Amino acid sequence: MKYYIIAGEASGDLHGSNLMKSIFEEDSQAEIRFWGGDLMQEVGGTLVKHYRDLAFMGFAEVILNLKTILGNIKKCKSDIQKFNPDVIIFI
């Protein structure tokens, strides 16, 4: 099966890595693409975007980076459509 996992910060990276380990134990042929961090990358699969490039805190920082944020959403949508996963998991 093909899995697409999105984790936007450190605790999501931790939970995502544990989930990915379980997926690979059950399905050794699993294809996983993900937005996450170092822990998920260590498990395997294809890292599309690291969460450190996605984090914006505070109203002003979000407004100042709105173009980047919207671009990331567009990139994510496009990547999901191209990969055509069987499952999408939001953490």
Number of C-alpha atoms within 10 A of each C-alpha: 12 14 20 21 24 20 23 20 18 15 13 21 25 17 14 26 22 14 15 21 15 12 17 16 11 10 11 11 11 15 18 21 23 27 24 30 25 15 16 26 20 10 15 16 17 15 17 16 19 19 18 13 14 16 12 15 8 7 8 10 11 14 12 11 13 13 11 14 17 11 12 15 12 12 14 17 11 12 16 17 10 9 14 13 17 10 11 16 11 12 14
